[in-house]
Amino acid sequence: MSGIFYDPRARRLERVSDGSPRPEWSFVTHNLHASAHQCRRILGEFLPADALTDLEFGGEQRPR
């Protein structure tokens, strides 16, 4: 499954273009080209605002 996922341990967004995300990661969007702003907006639906302030966005695409 490809898309952008949230890694709660690292508090980081990960792009997965080929392969499978780790089971503990939360799905954010299928759009691999979504900006950090778009992802923060989506994550704001289920994460508290203070968790979004220091969120790291993994810009590179990684196979998993």
C-alpha positions, 0 to 999 in steps of 0.5 A, a space after each residue: 500500500 502506498 501513501 503517507 503514514 504517521 509514525 507515532 514513535 518518531 513523530 514523523 510522516 513517512 512516504 511509502 511508495 512501494 511495499 508495506 508500511 509498518 503496522 504501528 503507522 497510521 494512514 494519512 493519505 494516498 497522495 504521495 505528493 501531499 504537502 506537509 501542510 495538507 498532512 498536518 490538516 489531516 492529522 489535526 482530525 485525530 492528534 492534539 494541536 501540540 503534537 503537530 507543532 514539532 512533527 517531522 516530515 520525511 520528504 524522501 520516498 522510501 520503499 518498505 
